Amino acid sequence: MTIVSQTTPMLHAPSRSKHSSPRPEIRLVAIDIDGTLLRSDKTLSPAVIDSVKAVSRRGVRVVLASARPPRGIRAIYERLGLNTLQINYNGALIHDAHRRLHVYHRPLPPRLAKRIATMARRRDPHVGVYAEILDRWYTDRAHEQPQIETAKTFPPDYVGPLESFLHLPITKLMLVAPPQRLQSIRRIIYAQFSRSVGFAISDPHVLQIIHRDVDKAAALRLTATHYGVQQDQVMAIGDAPNDIGMLRWARLGVALANAWEQTRQAAHTTAPSNDDDGVAVALQEHILRP
């Protein structure tokens, strides 16, 4: 596998749309996975599968945009028959799953990640510290914490002392604890590091920490430009706070009925919940039916 520079993107710089049409057709749709594409039981509904495939057959690029690593998306990507780039780790990594290549990587500086992990452990010695580095999971405690979604399927790639891996560039750092305990950790980390890093929330028991310039919107801009798609030809669908940036950036941002309140407020329109085939309804209404 060829790995690109850890700080320099291979994709072209983003550009704003200059399309003259007031409502050009949608040529790219970015879809969040957990709470959006998947039902609450983490399965794909037949209606969603059929709609995604129908959209792809029309030549519309379907891009999965998730906090998950590449390995956590692979089965979904293959089930949908996709061959597009995917946005991983909330945009810290853009992965070409078809060719098994990483085409963009923006990690946390190692010293910064180590300072955050050390402060979190001082606040709560039992907090889980997970580090994702490209498509590998590192931790010093494998089974003590509430599980992240990918951990339900994939075990850690490495278990050892924090200092044995926190000297590496970290794609995403996760602090994991029950919600009430995590609130106090979040407050102290926010107070100390809010200007140095980016934060993403998709689950109440996980604080995701990424490079300060990373979010799904930035990665979506790069991905759209890679495909020659203008901003006003992009649709995005999501449910959680980490989706807000891409919903606002896209010409059409769709929040599902089960979305967090702030996500619904940021969206241009809404669709039914993930358990009511919201993604399929949105694709039918805004791409397939017109």
C-alpha positions in Angstrom: 0.0 0.0 0.0 1.2 3.5 -0.9 0.9 6.0 1.9 0.9 9.7 1.2 2.6 12.4 3.3 1.1 12.7 6.7 0.4 16.5 6.2 0.2 17.1 2.5 -2.9 16.2 0.6 -2.7 14.7 -2.9 -6.1 16.1 -3.8 -6.4 19.5 -5.3 -7.3 22.5 -3.2 -11.0 23.1 -2.8 -12.9 25.7 -4.9 -16.2 27.5 -4.6 -18.9 26.9 -7.1 -19.3 29.3 -10.1 -22.1 27.3 -11.7 -24.6 29.6 -13.3 -27.8 27.5 -12.9 -29.8 28.3 -9.7 -30.5 24.6 -9.1 -28.0 22.3 -10.9 -28.5 18.6 -10.6 -26.9 16.7 -7.7 -23.7 14.9 -8.8 -22.3 13.9 -5.4 -24.0 12.8 -2.2 -22.1 12.4 1.1 -23.8 10.1 3.6 -23.0 9.6 7.3 -23.2 6.0 8.4 -24.2 5.5 12.1 -27.6 6.9 12.8 -28.0 7.8 9.2 -27.3 5.2 6.6 -27.7 2.3 9.1 -30.8 1.5 11.1 -30.6 1.5 14.9 -29.8 -2.2 14.8 -26.8 -1.4 12.5 -28.2 -3.0 9.4 -28.9 -1.7 6.0 -32.5 -1.7 4.9 -33.3 -3.1 1.4 -34.9 0.3 0.5 -31.6 2.1 1.3 -29.5 -0.4 -0.6 -31.7 -0.1 -3.7 -31.8 3.7 -3.6 -28.0 4.1 -3.2 -27.4 1.7 -6.1 -30.0 3.5 -8.2 -28.3 6.8 -7.6 -24.9 5.3 -8.4 -26.3 4.0 -11.7 -27.3 7.5 -12.6 -23.7 8.5 -12.4 -24.0 10.3 -9.0 -21.0 9.8 -6.8 -22.0 8.3 -3.4 -19.4 9.1 -0.7 -19.5 7.5 2.7 -18.5 10.1 5.4 -18.0 8.7 8.8 -16.1 8.8 12.1 -15.2 5.2 11.4 -11.9 3.9 10.1 -11.7 2.3 6.7 -12.0 -1.3 8.1 -15.2 -0.3 9.8 -16.8 0.8 6.5 -15.5 -1.9 4.2 -18.4 -4.3 4.4 -21.0 -1.5 4.0 -19.0 -0.1 1.0 -18.9 -3.5 -0.7 -22.6 -4.2 0.0 -23.6 -1.0 -1.7 -21.3 -1.7 -4.7 -19.4 1.5 -4.4 -16.1 2.5 -6.0 -15.8 6.0 -4.7 -13.4 7.7 -2.2 -14.6 7.5 1.4 -14.2 10.1 4.2 -12.9 8.5 7.4 -12.2 9.7 11.0 -14.5 12.7 10.4 -12.2 13.8 7.6 -8.7 13.2 9.0 -8.3 10.5 6.3 -9.7 10.2 2.8 -9.4 6.6 1.6 -9.6 5.0 -1.8 -11.2 1.7 -0.8 -11.4 0.4 -4.4 -7.6 0.6 -4.7 -6.8 0.2 -1.0 -4.9 3.5 -0.9 -4.9 6.5 1.5 -5.0 9.6 -0.6 -5.1 12.3 2.2 -4.0 12.2 5.9 -4.1 15.0 8.4 -3.0 13.6 11.8 -2.5 15.1 15.3 1.1 16.0 16.2 2.4 13.3 18.6 3.4 15.7 21.4 -0.1 17.2 21.5 -1.8 13.8 21.5 0.4 12.7 24.4 -0.4 15.8 26.4 -4.1 15.3 26.0 -4.0 11.6 26.9 -1.8 12.4 30.0 -4.2 15.1 31.2 -7.3 12.9 30.7 -5.7 10.1 32.7 -4.8 12.5 35.5 -8.4 13.6 35.6 -9.8 10.0 35.4 -7.3 7.1 35.7 -9.9 4.8 34.2 -10.7 6.7 31.0 -10.0 4.7 27.9 -7.4 6.1 25.6 -7.7 4.8 22.0 -5.5 5.9 19.1 -6.3 5.3 15.5 -3.3 5.5 13.2 -4.3 5.2 9.6 -6.3 2.0 9.7 -4.9 0.5 12.9 -6.1 0.7 16.5 -3.7 1.2 19.4 -4.6 1.2 23.1 -3.2 0.2 26.5 -6.4 -1.3 27.7 -8.5 -3.4 25.4 -11.5 -4.5 27.4 -12.2 -2.1 30.3 -14.2 0.6 28.5 -17.5 1.1 26.8 -17.0 -0.1 23.2 -16.8 2.1 20.2 -18.7 0.8 17.2 -15.7 -0.6 15.2 -14.4 -2.4 18.4 -17.5 -4.6 18.3 -16.1 -6.2 15.1 -12.3 -5.6 15.1 -10.0 -6.1 18.1 -7.1 -3.7 18.7 -4.1 -4.1 16.4 -1.7 -3.3 19.3 -2.1 -3.3 23.1 0.8 -1.8 25.1 1.9 1.2 27.1 0.7 4.6 25.9 4.3 5.8 25.4 4.9 3.0 23.0 2.6 4.5 20.4 1.9 8.1 21.3 5.1 9.2 19.7 3.5 8.5 16.3 1.3 10.9 14.3 -2.3 10.1 15.5 -5.1 10.1 13.0 -7.7 10.2 15.7 -7.5 10.1 19.5 -10.5 8.9 21.4 -11.3 9.3 25.1 -13.9 6.7 26.1 -15.9 6.6 29.4 -19.5 6.5 30.5 -21.2 9.8 29.6 -21.3 11.3 33.1 -17.6 10.7 33.7 -16.7 11.8 30.2 -18.4 15.2 30.8 -15.9 16.3 33.4 -13.0 15.1 31.2 -14.4 16.9 28.2 -14.6 20.2 30.2 -11.0 20.1 31.2 -9.7 19.1 27.7 -11.9 21.7 26.0 -10.5 24.4 28.4 -6.9 23.5 27.7 -6.9 22.5 24.1 -9.9 24.0 22.3 -7.6 26.2 20.2 -5.1 23.5 19.3 -7.3 20.6 18.2 -10.7 19.7 16.7 -13.4 17.8 18.5 -16.1 15.6 17.1 -19.1 14.0 18.9 -21.2 11.2 17.5 -21.7 9.1 20.7 -22.1 10.5 24.3 -19.5 8.1 25.7 -16.7 9.0 23.2 -14.8 12.2 22.8 -13.1 12.2 19.4 -10.0 14.5 19.0 -8.6 15.3 15.6 -6.3 17.9 13.9 -7.8 21.4 14.3 -8.2 21.8 10.5 -10.1 18.5 10.1 -13.8 18.1 9.7 -16.2 16.4 7.3 -16.8 19.6 5.4 -13.1 20.1 4.6 -12.8 16.5 3.4 -16.0 16.8 1.4 -14.7 19.9 -0.4 -11.5 18.0 -1.3 -13.4 15.0 -2.5 -15.9 17.0 -4.6 -13.0 18.9 -6.2 -11.3 15.6 -6.9 -14.3 14.5 -8.9 -14.8 17.9 -10.6 -18.1 18.5 -8.7 -19.1 22.0 -7.8 -20.3 22.9 -4.3 -23.9 23.5 -5.6 -24.0 20.0 -7.0 -23.4 18.4 -3.6 -26.0 16.9 -1.2 -25.1 15.7 2.3 -27.1 13.6 4.8 -26.4 13.2 8.5 -27.7 13.1 12.1 -25.0 14.0 14.6 -23.0 17.1 15.5 -20.0 15.9 13.6 -22.1 16.1 10.4 -23.1 19.8 10.8 -20.2 21.2 8.8 -20.9 19.1 5.7 -24.6 19.7 6.0 -24.0 23.5 6.0 -21.4 23.4 3.2 -23.4 21.3 0.8 -26.0 22.9 -1.4 -28.5 20.6 0.1 -28.0 19.4 3.7 -30.5 16.8 4.9 -30.9 15.9 8.6 -32.9 12.8 9.5 -35.8 12.9 12.0 -33.6 11.2 14.6 -30.9 13.8 14.3 -29.6 15.8 17.2 -31.4 19.1 17.6 -28.4 21.2 16.6 -28.0 19.1 13.5 -31.6 19.6 12.4 -31.2 23.3 12.9 -28.1 23.3 10.7 -29.7 21.4 7.8 -31.6 22.8 4.9 -34.3 20.2 5.1 -35.2 17.0 6.9 -36.2 13.4 6.0 -37.6 10.5 8.0 -35.5 8.7 10.6 -32.9 6.1 9.9 -35.3 3.4 11.0 -37.9 4.7 8.5 -35.6 4.6 5.4 -34.7 8.3 5.7 -31.8 8.1 3.3 -33.9 6.3 0.7 -36.6 8.9 1.0 -34.1 11.7 0.6 -32.4 10.2 -2.4 -35.8 9.5 -4.0 -37.1 13.0 -3.4 -34.0 15.0 -4.4 -32.2 12.8 -7.0 -34.2 9.9 -8.4 -37.7 11.5 -8.6 -36.7 14.8 -10.4 
